[in-house]
Amino acid sequence: MLEQDWIWGLIGGLMIGGAGALFLLMNGRIMGASGIIGGLVDGSGRANWTERAAFLAGLVIVPALLVPLYGSVDTRLTDNVWLLVAAGLLVGFGTRLANGCTSGHGVCGISRLSLRGMAATVFYIAAGGVTVLIARHLLGVI
Amino acid sequence: MLRMFFAALAGGLFGAGLLVSGMVDTVKVQGWLDVFGAWDPTLAFVMGGAIIPMAIAWRVAARRKLSGLGTPIPSPSVQKLDPNLIAGSILFGAGWGLVGLCPGPALAASTINGLSGVIFILAMLAAMITLPALRRAFASTGKTAWTSAR
């Protein structure tokens, strides 16, 4: 890790937390990405779909506008279709079953000392760690 | 209209934060999970940084009944674990580790991830759309833990 990585991590983290604070204090909503997306596509969030759609529009468009400032951004995402499909399905099922992901359970849950948020975070980080251990170091597929 | 404006502002700031923090870089995310390899602690700084303003916001919210735009402040968190929470988090973590994407960064980087990003998002949406129907199907065939919540 380059030394400036953690500084940018901290700055970006403060921005993410600021976004969650704004969404909570102005809109009265918990900023959970999987819940906002999931409620929009499975129909359970029909009552406030415009708010969800506006949030997602900002989430997609603003980074797209900022990328040119960096010249280019390499996200180093795999192009292995099977891995992408498997991961997408796991993330989709898992986050909706657990009612939250890194933003909802992680950022918003831990900050209010929610037992569910903290437990979810422990389990998804542990599962992610085991997955990287097996897929990278034992099987060599990632 | 004002609700949409602040929602878009929050979404935009969230996306900008994900870009600035480096969390759209899937190898950095996998690096955080790679405890037995070249471990990358950046994600801990991102998470720590995000929790600070959010913890303050929860304290402010606790003293109010309504948000700035008049919606009730979300009720206190449920302090109860259930099998769905744990099983779901394990499935999510496995997918997160496989390619280094979770829902927020998948959307924030959707314009730069190319076809790979589209494939991931389509698979994620397909799972999200089918889960309620799967739950109903299992609920009607017999009681299993993961159909009981919600």
Interface residues (C-beta under 8 A of the other chain):
Chain A: M1 D5 W6 W8 G9 L10 I11 G12 G13 L14 M15 I16 G17 G18 A19 G20 A21 L22 F23 L24 L25 M26 N27 G28 R29 I30 M31 A33 S34 I37 G38 V41 D42 G43 S44 N48 T50 E51 R52 A53 A54 F55 L56 A57 G58 L59 V60 I61 V62 P63 A64 L66 V67 Y70 V73 D74 T75 R76 L77 T78 D79 V81 L83 L84 V85 A86 A87 G88 L89 L90 V91 G92 F93 G94 T95 R96 L97 A98 N99 C101 T102 S103 H105 G106 V107 C108 G109 I110 S111 R112 L113 S114 L115 R116 G117 A119 A120 T121 F123 Y124 I125 A126 A127 G128 G129 V130 T131 V132 L133 A135 R136 H137 I142
Chain B: R3 M4 F5 F6 A7 A8 L9 A10 G11 G12 L13 F14 G15 A16 G17 L18 L19 V20 S21 G22 M23 V24 D25 T26 V27 K28 Q30 G31 L33 D34 V35 F36 G37 D40 P41 T42 L43 A44 F45 V46 M47 G48 G49 A50 I51 I52 P53 M54 A55 I56 A57 W58 V60 A61 L66 S67 G68 L69 G70 T71 P72 I73 P74 S77 V78 Q79 K80 L81 N84 L85 I86 A87 G88 S89 I90 L91 F92 G93 A94 G95 W96 G97 L98 V99 G100 L101 C102 P103 G104 A106 L107 A108 A109 S110 T111 I112 N113 G114 L115 S116 G117 I119 F120 I121 L122 A123 M124 L125 A126 A127 M128 I129 L131 P132 W146 A149 R150
